[in-house]
Amino acid sequence: MPRVALTDRFCSTAPALGVRTDYFDETVSGLALRVTERGHRSWCYLFTSPRDGKRARATLGTYPATSLAAARGKALEARGHIEAGRDPRIVLAGQATAGMTVRALVDTYLADPGKAELRSKSEIDRRLRKNVIPVIGDVKLSELRRRDVRNVTDAILRRGRKVEATRVFEDVRAIVRWAVQNEYLDANPLDGMGKPAEATVSNRVLSDDEIRTLWTGLPKALPRSVHCQRIIKLCLITAQRVGEVAGMLQRAELDLKAREWRLPGARTKNGHPHLIPLSDLAIEIIKEAATDADQAEELFPCGDGSLSAVAVARTILRANETSEERPLGRFGIAPWSAHDLRRTALTGMARLGVPPIVLGHIANHRTTTRAGVTLAVYSQYTYDKEKRAALDLWADRIAAIFASEQSPAGVLQLRGQRS
């Protein structure tokens, strides 16, 4: 790294030398003018941290906004902090963020390149803009207290949204922890604060009336997302996970002549391949989707891949939101999740007399199908015939339910009752 007697003229004309270059000042040890490949100029101070003994760098400002004289003054101030046993980065961060508000912290957090890969980033953004910013957005970060966060979550709880209150609390807690890690805060003011409401495991099973209302009301509830309408129906018909259904591939996984959907292990939760027999009702919906997808490999294309499970869950969550005009949300039934469809299907088949071992194979639950030495080692039977009969029976039951407005369910004959 070049070491020069810095002057204002040199600082304004210093070349980048084709790569990012640090020009160290001969007058104040540790001070450097950093020039990037594109000519951007900033001041930094290199030192040994009194906290851990490692080499570190503190940013002191940009040039020419921060002059050479001012940069030297800041470098000498930083040296004084080190001699006093303080890390200048923490001191400088505290000075820079003394007036920072929660709103500004949220913007900084979401702009962090490390958060770009979060699949839930857009949902976190939505929750924060809706619930946090309007209530405590103008609170200074240095003055943030637990009561401020409680004001946010209490307002959500008053709307009867316990799960959302918990999610928002988790979002705020993650942001404050990030602020501490990145030295916007010296300490976490939320340490020891409990969640406002624990999200409980759902045991929700849709009733026949709810299945009918949901199925027939999907076009009106989700008019702008035909993909989601079909994915919801297929989740209910096949009893498979929403991510597996949403990621369905036309040529690699579907064999409509054999009436089979062959899930590779790479796309299943337990890593084991899974064969799902397709009922006539499932094939009908898949063919409709395939017509719209045209030549795409994905049955439900979105961008460069398939529609994600997160996007489907987000669509369902928003449609479940209640208001004075829609006390039961857009679906017209009590709130439900995509996984509730899988539970409803398996419970419905159990009520129709399908044995647990067959249900386990349909769900691809190896804790049921391969439990114990006998089943894991000796019994290699896959129950494909029984799975097909069960899924056909369940599809007929669904058809009877949503058709019952025109024809009572009892009039329709189920496959399992045919002679």
C-alpha positions in Angstrom: 0.0 0.0 0.0 1.5 3.4 -1.0 2.5 5.8 1.8 2.5 9.5 0.9 2.4 12.9 2.4 -1.3 13.6 1.8 -2.3 17.1 0.5 -5.7 18.4 -0.7 -4.4 18.5 -4.2 -3.2 14.8 -4.1 -6.5 13.7 -2.5 -8.5 15.2 -5.3 -6.3 13.6 -8.1 -5.1 10.4 -6.6 -5.4 7.6 -9.1 -7.1 4.2 -8.4 -4.3 2.2 -10.2 -6.9 -0.1 -11.7 -7.9 -1.6 -8.3 -9.1 -0.3 -5.0 -6.1 1.5 -3.5 -5.4 2.8 0.0 -3.0 5.8 0.3 -1.7 6.0 3.9 -0.9 9.3 5.4 2.7 9.9 6.5 1.6 12.6 9.0 -1.0 10.6 11.0 -0.3 6.9 11.3 -3.2 4.6 10.4 -5.1 7.2 8.3 -5.7 6.2 4.7 -7.5 7.7 1.7 -9.3 4.8 -0.1 -9.9 5.3 -3.8 -12.1 2.7 -5.6 -11.8 1.5 -9.2 -14.5 4.1 -10.1 -12.8 6.9 -8.3 -14.9 7.1 -5.2 -12.8 8.5 -2.3 -13.3 7.9 1.4 -11.3 8.0 4.6 -10.5 5.0 6.8 -8.5 4.4 9.9 -6.7 1.1 10.4 -5.9 0.0 14.0 -5.6 -2.9 16.4 -8.9 -3.4 18.3 -8.5 -3.2 22.1 -11.4 -5.7 22.3 -9.9 -8.7 20.6 -6.4 -7.7 19.4 -7.4 -8.1 15.7 -6.7 -5.6 12.9 -9.7 -3.5 12.1 -10.8 -0.6 10.0 -13.1 2.3 10.9 -14.7 4.5 8.2 -14.3 8.2 8.9 -16.2 9.8 6.0 -16.0 10.5 2.3 -13.8 13.0 0.4 -14.3 15.9 -0.2 -17.3 16.1 2.2 -14.7 15.3 4.9 -11.6 17.3 4.3 -8.0 16.1 4.9 -7.7 18.2 8.0 -11.0 16.9 9.4 -10.0 13.3 8.6 -6.7 13.8 10.4 -8.7 15.1 13.4 -11.0 12.1 13.4 -8.1 9.7 13.2 -6.4 11.3 16.2 -9.7 11.2 18.1 -9.9 7.5 17.2 -6.4 6.9 18.4 -7.4 8.5 21.8 -10.3 6.1 22.1 -8.0 3.1 21.5 -5.5 4.4 24.1 -8.5 4.6 26.5 -9.4 0.9 25.7 -12.5 1.7 23.5 -13.1 0.4 20.0 -13.5 3.6 17.8 -15.9 1.8 15.6 -18.4 1.5 18.4 -17.9 5.1 19.4 -18.3 6.3 15.8 -21.4 4.2 15.2 -23.0 5.6 18.4 -22.3 9.1 17.2 -23.6 8.4 13.7 -26.8 6.7 14.9 -27.6 9.0 17.8 -30.5 10.4 15.9 -31.4 7.2 13.9 -35.0 6.3 14.1 -36.7 2.8 14.0 -37.9 3.7 10.5 -34.3 4.4 9.3 -33.1 1.2 11.0 -35.8 -0.8 9.1 -34.7 0.7 5.8 -31.0 0.0 6.6 -31.8 -3.6 7.6 -33.8 -4.4 4.5 -31.2 -2.8 2.3 -28.5 -5.1 3.7 -27.2 -7.3 0.8 -27.1 -10.2 3.2 -30.9 -10.1 3.4 -31.5 -10.3 -0.3 -31.6 -14.1 -0.2 -34.3 -14.3 2.4 -37.3 -15.9 0.8 -39.6 -14.2 3.3 -38.0 -10.7 2.8 -41.1 -9.2 1.1 -43.4 -10.6 3.8 -41.2 -9.2 6.5 -41.2 -5.8 4.7 -45.0 -5.9 4.5 -45.4 -6.7 8.2 -43.0 -4.0 9.3 -44.6 -1.3 7.1 -48.1 -2.2 8.2 -47.5 -2.7 11.9 -44.3 -1.2 13.1 -43.5 2.0 11.2 -46.9 3.6 11.8 -46.6 3.1 15.6 -42.9 3.5 16.5 -41.2 4.5 13.2 -40.2 7.9 14.7 -38.8 6.6 17.9 -35.1 7.1 18.2 -33.1 3.9 18.2 -31.2 5.0 21.3 -34.5 5.5 23.1 -36.2 2.2 22.0 -37.7 0.3 25.0 -39.7 -2.9 25.5 -42.8 -0.8 26.0 -42.5 0.5 22.5 -42.5 -3.0 21.0 -45.4 -4.0 23.3 -47.4 -1.0 21.9 -46.9 -2.6 18.5 -47.9 -6.1 19.4 -50.8 -5.1 21.7 -52.4 -3.3 18.7 -52.2 -6.4 16.6 -53.5 -8.6 19.5 -56.5 -6.3 19.8 -57.4 -7.2 16.2 -57.4 -10.9 17.2 -54.2 -11.7 15.2 -52.1 -13.6 17.7 -49.9 -15.3 15.1 -49.2 -12.1 13.3 -48.3 -10.4 16.6 -45.8 -13.2 17.2 -44.3 -12.8 13.7 -44.0 -9.1 14.0 -42.3 -9.4 17.4 -39.8 -11.9 15.9 -39.1 -9.5 13.0 -38.4 -6.6 15.4 -36.2 -8.8 17.6 -34.2 -9.9 14.6 -33.7 -6.3 13.4 -32.5 -5.2 16.9 -30.1 -8.1 17.2 -28.8 -7.2 13.7 -28.4 -3.6 14.9 -26.3 -4.8 17.8 -24.2 -7.1 15.6 -23.5 -4.2 13.2 -22.8 -1.8 16.1 -25.8 0.5 15.6 -26.6 -0.3 19.2 -24.3 -1.0 22.1 -26.8 -3.4 23.8 -30.1 -5.1 23.0 -33.0 -3.3 24.8 -35.3 -6.3 24.1 -33.1 -9.0 25.8 -35.3 -11.2 28.0 -38.6 -10.0 26.4 -41.0 -12.8 25.7 -43.2 -13.3 22.7 -46.7 -11.8 22.9 -48.4 -15.0 21.8 -47.0 -18.3 21.0 -48.0 -19.8 17.7 -49.6 -23.1 18.4 -49.6 -26.2 16.3 -52.8 -26.3 14.2 -55.2 -29.3 14.3 -57.6 -27.7 11.9 -59.6 -30.0 9.7 -62.0 -28.4 7.2 -65.6 -29.6 7.5 -67.6 -30.7 4.4 -69.4 -27.3 4.4 -66.1 -25.5 4.6 -64.6 -27.6 1.7 -67.7 -26.7 -0.4 -67.5 -23.0 0.4 -63.8 -22.9 -0.2 -63.8 -24.9 -3.5 -66.7 -23.1 -5.1 -65.5 -19.7 -3.8 -61.9 -19.8 -5.0 -62.5 -17.9 -8.3 -64.0 -15.0 -6.4 -61.5 -15.2 -3.5 -58.4 -15.3 -5.7 -59.4 -13.8 -9.0 -55.9 -12.8 -9.9 -54.2 -16.1 -9.1 -55.5 -19.0 -11.0 -52.2 -20.8 -10.2 -53.0 -20.6 -6.4 -56.6 -21.7 -7.0 -55.4 -24.9 -8.7 -52.6 -25.5 -6.2 -55.1 -25.3 -3.3 -57.4 -27.8 -5.1 -54.5 -30.2 -5.8 -53.3 -30.0 -2.2 -56.7 -31.0 -1.0 -57.1 -33.8 -3.6 -53.6 -35.4 -3.4 -52.8 -34.7 0.3 -49.3 -33.6 -0.6 -47.4 -30.6 0.7 -47.9 -27.2 -0.9 -44.3 -26.8 -1.9 -44.4 -30.2 -3.7 -47.6 -29.3 -5.5 -46.4 -25.8 -6.5 -43.1 -27.1 -7.8 -44.7 -29.8 -10.0 -42.8 -30.4 -13.3 -44.7 -31.4 -16.4 -42.3 -33.8 -18.2 -39.9 -34.8 -15.4 -42.6 -35.8 -12.8 -46.0 -36.3 -14.5 -47.1 -39.4 -16.4 -50.8 -38.7 -17.2 -51.1 -41.9 -19.3 -50.1 -44.0 -16.2 -52.1 -41.5 -14.1 -49.0 -41.0 -11.8 -47.1 -38.1 -10.3 -43.5 -39.3 -9.5 -41.8 -37.0 -6.9 -38.0 -37.3 -6.8 -36.3 -37.5 -3.5 -34.7 -34.1 -4.1 -38.2 -32.5 -3.8 -39.6 -34.4 -0.8 -39.2 -33.5 2.8 -37.7 -36.8 3.9 -35.5 -37.1 0.8 -37.2 -40.3 -0.4 -38.9 -40.6 -3.9 -42.6 -40.7 -3.7 -45.3 -41.9 -6.2 -48.7 -40.3 -6.0 -51.5 -42.0 -8.0 -53.6 -39.3 -9.7 -57.4 -39.4 -9.6 -59.5 -38.2 -12.6 -60.3 -35.0 -10.7 -56.6 -34.3 -10.2 -55.8 -35.0 -13.8 -58.5 -32.6 -14.9 -57.0 -29.8 -13.0 -53.4 -30.7 -14.1 -54.5 -30.6 -17.7 -56.0 -27.2 -17.3 -52.8 -25.9 -15.7 -50.7 -27.6 -18.5 -52.7 -25.8 -21.2 -51.9 -22.5 -19.6 -48.3 -23.4 -18.9 -47.8 -24.3 -22.6 -44.2 -25.5 -23.2 -42.9 -24.5 -19.7 -41.3 -27.3 -17.7 -43.0 -26.0 -14.6 -46.7 -26.7 -14.3 -47.1 -23.4 -12.3 -44.4 -21.2 -13.8 -43.3 -18.0 -12.1 -40.2 -16.0 -13.2 -37.4 -18.4 -13.9 -38.9 -21.3 -11.9 -42.1 -22.4 -10.2 -44.4 -20.5 -8.0 -43.0 -20.8 -4.5 -44.7 -22.3 -1.5 -44.0 -19.0 0.4 -45.9 -17.1 -2.3 -48.9 -19.5 -2.1 -48.9 -19.3 1.7 -48.7 -15.5 1.6 -51.7 -15.4 -0.8 -53.7 -17.6 1.5 -52.7 -15.5 4.5 -53.8 -12.3 2.9 -57.1 -13.8 1.7 -57.7 -15.0 5.3 -57.5 -11.4 6.7 -60.7 -10.3 8.2 -62.5 -6.9 8.2 -65.9 -5.5 9.1 -67.0 -6.2 5.5 -65.5 -9.7 5.5 -65.6 -11.1 9.0 -64.5 -14.5 7.6 -62.1 -13.2 5.1 -62.3 -13.7 1.3 -62.7 -17.4 1.6 -65.8 -17.2 3.7 -64.6 -19.7 6.3 -62.5 -19.5 9.5 -58.7 -19.0 8.8 -56.8 -22.0 7.5 -53.3 -22.8 6.2 -52.1 -24.9 3.2 -51.0 -27.6 5.6 -54.6 -27.8 6.9 -55.6 -29.0 3.5 -53.2 -32.0 3.8 -54.5 -32.8 7.3 -58.1 -32.5 6.0 -57.4 -34.9 3.1 -55.8 -37.5 5.3 -58.5 -37.2 8.0 -61.2 -37.5 5.3 -59.7 -40.7 3.9 -59.4 -42.1 7.4 -63.1 -41.5 7.9 -63.8 -43.3 4.7 -62.1 -46.4 6.1 -58.6 -46.1 4.6 -56.1 -48.0 6.9 -53.3 -46.0 8.7 -50.6 -47.9 6.8 -52.0 -46.7 3.5 -52.4 -43.2 4.8 -48.7 -43.2 5.8 -47.7 -44.2 2.3 -49.9 -41.5 0.8 -48.3 -38.9 3.1 -44.8 -40.3 2.5 -44.4 -40.6 6.3 -41.6 -43.2 6.8 -42.2 -43.1 10.5 -45.3 -45.0 9.7 -44.4 -47.0 6.7 -40.9 -48.0 7.8 -41.2 -48.0 11.5 -39.4 -50.8 13.2 -37.1 -53.5 11.8 -39.8 -55.6 10.2 -41.3 -52.8 8.1 -38.0 -51.1 7.4 -36.1 -54.3 6.3 -38.5 -57.0 5.3 -41.7 -55.3 4.1 -40.9 -53.6 0.8 -44.4 -53.5 -0.5 -45.3 -49.9 -1.6 -49.1 -50.1 -1.4 -49.5 -48.4 -4.8 -52.8 -50.2 -5.5 -54.2 -49.2 -2.1 -53.0 -45.6 -2.5 -54.8 -45.3 -5.8 -58.0 -46.7 -4.4 -57.9 -44.3 -1.4 -57.1 -41.2 -3.5 -59.9 -42.1 -6.0 -62.3 -42.6 -3.2 -61.3 -39.2 -1.6 -61.6 -37.4 -5.0 -65.1 -38.8 -5.4 -65.9 -37.6 -1.9 -64.7 -34.1 -2.7 -66.7 -34.1 -5.9 -69.7 -35.1 -4.0 -69.1 -32.3 -1.4 -68.7 -29.4 -3.8 -71.4 -30.7 -6.1 -73.9 -31.1 -3.3 -75.4 -27.6 -3.9 -76.9 -29.0 -7.1 -77.1 -32.6 -6.0 -77.0 -34.0 -2.4 -73.8 -35.9 -1.6 -75.7 -39.0 -0.9 -76.9 -39.2 -4.5 -73.4 -39.5 -5.9 -72.0 -43.0 -5.8 -68.5 -43.4 -4.5 -65.9 -45.7 -6.0 -65.6 -47.7 -2.8 -69.4 -48.4 -3.0 -69.5 -49.7 -6.5 -70.3 -53.4 -7.1 
